[in-house]
Amino acid sequence: MAKARSTRSVGLPDSRLLTPPEAADYCRLSRPLFDRTCRVRPIGFDGGRVLRYDKLDLDQWIEAMKTGRPETDDEILARLG
């Protein structure tokens, strides 16, 4: 009797970079609320036409929100270099 082949394939690893809708989903916020409140600056690719959010930056922003003191624009820019 022949052994059945598994139909499960190996998926791609989770991406560190997220599209704007994925970033909003990652934060569990509606897109409009994410756009209004998120202080993380996305990374621009292809002359800024393609925007991606780094999960690590989003995690830091979330941690700052928990302390009740969101980062200022200057603090974000200093961290981004």
Buried (B, 14 or more C-beta within 10 A) or exposed (E): EEEEEEEEEEEEEEEEBBBBEBBBBBBEBEEEEBEEEBBBBBBEEEEEEEBBBBBEBBEBBEEBBEEEEEBEEEEBEEEEE
